[in-house]
């Protein structure tokens, strides 16, 4: 099998796994899709540093600078896009938790406890 064949079966969108579990390859794929210009400039830095999903969410201005991203506007753009990704990931986690009934259980218990306290 050629390398071309193996990459063509790869999804063109970002992976469906939660971003905090992304491999370095999945982080690079997200960058390529979300920040193509910055990916072209700095994708190699993220690859050489082995940035994975958990690490991606921990990147701050100083760490991006240490990685070699010297342009302040580029660092800011990364932080904004990473923040958006984190928010989307958190919302999806909450939505999935709600669908599993976990939040509803907590809400119902909170309501029933407060009702019981009113009767005391």
C-alpha positions as CSV (number, residue, x, y, z in Angstrom):
1,X,0.0,0.0,0.0
2,X,1.4,3.4,-0.9
3,X,1.5,6.3,1.5
4,X,-1.0,8.2,-0.6
5,X,-3.5,5.4,-0.2
6,X,-3.2,5.4,3.6
7,X,-3.7,9.2,3.8
8,X,-6.7,9.3,1.5
9,X,-8.7,7.1,3.9
10,X,-8.0,9.5,6.7
11,X,-10.9,11.8,7.5
12,X,-10.6,15.3,6.1
13,X,-12.2,16.8,9.1
14,X,-10.9,16.9,12.7
15,X,-11.3,13.6,14.6
16,X,-14.4,12.7,16.5
17,X,-12.5,11.7,19.6
18,X,-12.5,14.4,22.4
19,X,-9.6,16.8,21.7
20,X,-8.0,16.1,25.1
21,X,-7.3,12.6,23.8
22,X,-5.9,13.6,20.4
23,X,-2.6,12.3,19.2
24,X,0.1,14.6,17.7
25,X,-1.2,13.6,14.2
26,X,-4.8,14.6,15.2
27,X,-3.6,17.9,16.6
28,X,-1.7,18.6,13.4
29,X,-4.8,17.7,11.3
30,X,-6.9,20.1,13.4
31,X,-4.3,22.8,12.8
32,X,-4.2,22.2,9.1
33,X,-8.1,22.5,8.9
34,X,-8.5,25.4,11.4
35,X,-5.4,27.4,10.9
36,X,-3.9,26.6,7.5
37,X,-1.6,29.6,7.3
38,X,-0.3,29.1,10.8
39,X,0.0,25.4,10.2
40,X,2.2,26.1,7.2
41,X,4.4,28.4,9.3
42,X,4.5,26.4,12.6
43,X,3.2,22.9,12.0
44,X,6.7,21.6,12.2
45,X,7.1,23.1,15.7
46,X,4.0,21.3,17.0
47,X,5.2,18.1,15.4
48,X,8.8,18.3,16.8
49,X,7.5,19.1,20.2
50,X,5.0,16.2,20.1
51,X,2.0,18.4,21.0
52,X,-0.9,16.2,21.8
53,X,-4.5,17.1,22.9
54,X,-3.9,17.5,26.6
55,X,-0.8,19.6,25.9
56,X,-2.6,21.7,23.4
57,X,-5.1,22.9,26.0
58,X,-2.2,23.9,28.4
59,X,-0.3,26.0,25.8
60,X,-0.1,29.7,26.9
61,X,1.8,32.6,25.5
62,X,5.1,31.7,27.2
63,X,5.0,28.1,26.0
64,X,4.2,29.1,22.5
65,X,7.1,31.5,22.6
66,X,9.4,28.8,23.9
67,X,8.3,26.6,21.0
68,X,9.6,29.2,18.6
69,X,6.4,31.1,17.7
70,X,7.9,34.6,18.0
71,X,5.1,36.6,16.4
72,X,2.7,37.9,19.1
73,X,-0.2,38.0,16.7
74,X,0.3,34.4,15.7
75,X,0.5,33.3,19.3
76,X,-2.7,35.2,20.1
77,X,-4.5,33.6,17.1
78,X,-3.4,30.2,18.4
79,X,-4.7,30.9,21.9
80,X,-8.0,32.1,20.5
81,X,-8.5,29.0,18.3
82,X,-7.4,26.7,21.1
83,X,-9.9,28.4,23.5
84,X,-12.7,28.0,21.0
85,X,-11.8,24.3,20.6
86,X,-11.8,23.8,24.4
87,X,-15.2,25.5,24.7
88,X,-16.6,23.3,22.0
89,X,-15.1,20.2,23.6
90,X,-16.5,21.2,27.1
91,X,-20.0,21.9,25.6
92,X,-20.0,18.5,23.9
93,X,-19.0,16.8,27.1
94,X,-21.8,18.5,29.0
95,X,-24.3,17.6,26.3
96,X,-23.2,14.0,26.4
97,X,-23.3,13.9,30.2
98,X,-26.8,15.4,30.1
99,X,-28.0,12.8,27.6
100,X,-26.7,10.0,29.8
101,X,-28.9,11.4,32.6
102,X,-26.1,12.4,35.0
103,X,-27.0,16.1,35.1
104,X,-30.7,15.4,35.3
105,X,-30.0,13.1,38.3
106,X,-28.0,15.9,40.0
107,X,-30.7,18.5,39.2
108,X,-33.5,16.2,40.5
109,X,-31.6,15.5,43.8
110,X,-30.9,19.2,44.3
111,X,-34.5,20.0,43.9
112,X,-35.7,17.2,46.1
113,X,-33.2,18.1,48.8
114,X,-34.3,21.8,48.8
115,X,-37.9,20.7,48.9
116,X,-37.2,18.6,52.0
117,X,-35.4,21.4,53.7
118,X,-38.4,23.7,53.2
119,X,-40.6,21.1,55.1
120,X,-38.3,21.0,58.2
